[in-house]
Structures are given as structure tokens and as C-alpha cells.
Amino acid sequence: MSLGIDEVRDRLRGVAVGLLTPFDEQGEIEYWKIEKNAQTHYKRGIRTYLAAANISEYHSLSQEERVDVTETSVKGLPSDACVLAGVGGSTSAARDLIRAYDRIGVDAMMIMPPDHTYLHERGLLDYYHKLADVTETPLVPYVRGFDPSVEYLAELSKIDAVAGIKYALEDPIKLGAATSKGANDVVWVNGLAEPYAVSYWAEGAEGFSAGVSNFRPEVGLALFEALSNGDWERARTLRDICLPYQNFRDRTGQDNSIAGAISVPAVKKGLDLAGMHGGSVREPIRPLSSVEAQEATEIYNKLDDDIARLIE
């Protein structure tokens, strides 16, 4: 049985790990690796999961594959785990996907950032209301890629079906203003991972999505504990050991000028180095070059040393 909205809110107050989609060299999904990764994370203390998410290469998956990778995640985890499933696209397609997710028992719908070139804040609110009309499962809108007003964010938080908002804008001031004006019972989640965990916590975020914690969950759990205890010095120290790998993820990669192009293959390399399953990627993403893979290994080894030093 799926979790209720209050239970989903409680799970959002923590570390949300993305379940990446492992592809083989022919671009086919290796579903068993998703299940194994999810179970490893659960054993290490993670309780909140993002399936068919942005980091899962949502836009490289067909509608059927999105359902299948999410069902693999749901079936592979105990009932107390919270699985948020990625939803996006046209209203009709998104509603169909929500219905399919409801049939497999997801706990919440993470509504992907809007990919339309021309946006209207009222139109976006209409979109969320129409998605909420076809489900009793909570919604968690993912705010990224556009610059909404504080008023829009506050109104979004007041939609009854919205349990939380994944905020991934590089603007802590706007976050603070939105949390002050928004609904009291909505959980704001820092969608920019460990580098922003300290500053966004101070502005009202109560959880964060994983960066390096996607492959070393213990660092995210320790960081969340430090933030919860108000141990700012330890929180900053734990954040800082994540920065080299996170900064690596922001790079363009070879023969490319777009920032962040190696983000997903860098996390998949981290999974491999941590003894889990990364796998290949699908276009338009490219794998790491041999030079980049070697550099990722060196940065990971330093992270591993820092984790051993700071976390028992």
C-alpha cells in the first residue's frame, strides 16, 4: 500500500536518492541493476527514492520504460520506502503516466520541470491542478530551468495535492521568500544536492536530493543529521568533501560547450567505483572519456578517504 501524504512529507525531510537507469552497450535497460542499487541504498539507510527522474535520463526513456523502471524500483524495495516517480510532458501524456504509476503503487509523483519553450505561471498552475484531478497520490513539483515569481511558488505550495516542492534554482533568497509565503505543511526540498544543503537549509529547505550521495549515501545521511542537529561546522565540512566530485559533474566534457554534460555519466562512474551498478548512457548524453574516467577515479578516491576520516 502506498504511503499517505503525511508520510510522504516525512520522507521528503531527508535525503532523496536518484535511481539511475543502467544501460548496456546496446542501450538496453538492465533492470536487475536498478533493483540491486535500490536495495543497497536501503540497507545503507536511504528511505526516499527518485525513479524515472532527471538523473535517471527521463527524457531518454519511452513512456513504457518509465513505468517499467519505476515498477522495478517499487517491487525491489520494502513497503516503508518512499518512491517518487517522474512525470512530464503534455497534460494528456502526463495524466496517462500518473494512472500507470498509480497501478503499480508509487508514493508520489515528481512532476518534471516544464520543457515548453513558452511558459505562463497561471498555465503551469492549471497543469498541476489537471494532474491532481486524476490521482489521490501526492505531487512534488520539480522547479528548475525557468525563473518563477515568489508569488507563483507560494501559490504552487498551496495546491492541496502538493506534498513538497523540489527547488533547484540557484537563488536562496527566492527560496527563503517562498518558504515564508507558502503553505506551512509543504516540504521544500533542495534540488541542487550537497553543495547547497547548508545555505538552503537556512532558508527553509528540510531535505535535499543526492549528488555524491547517489553512490555514497552515508555522506548525505551524515550531512542531514548535522543539519538537523544544528551542527553547522560539521555540516560545512561534510559539504566541502562533496564539492570536488560535484564540481567535476558540472564540466562540459570533451568537444562540447554545454555545462553539466558529464553529470550523469560521472554519477554512473561513482556507482561503479562504489561497488554498485552504473552502466552506460543514452544519447544525447555521452559517456566519460578515458581521461575523464581516470580523473573521476582520482577524485572518488579522495572522497573515499575523507568519508573514512569523518564518518564512522
Buried (B, 14 or more C-beta within 10 A) or exposed (E): EBBBBEBBBBBBBBBBBBBBBBBEEEEEBBBEBBBBBBBBBBEBBBBBBBBBBBBBBBBBBEEEBBBBBBBBBBEBBEEEBBBBBBBBBEEEEBBBBBEBBBEBBBBBBBBBBBEEEEBEBEEBBEBBEEBBEBBEBBBBBBBBEEEBEBEBBBBBBBBEBBBBBBBBBEEBEBBBBBBEBBBEEBBBBBBBBBBBBBBBBEBBBBBBBBBBBBBBBBBBBBBBBBBEEEEEEBBBBBBEBBBBBBEBBEBEBEEEEEEEBBBBBBBBBBBBBBEBBBBBBBEEBBBBBEEBBEBBEEBBEEBEEBBEEBBE
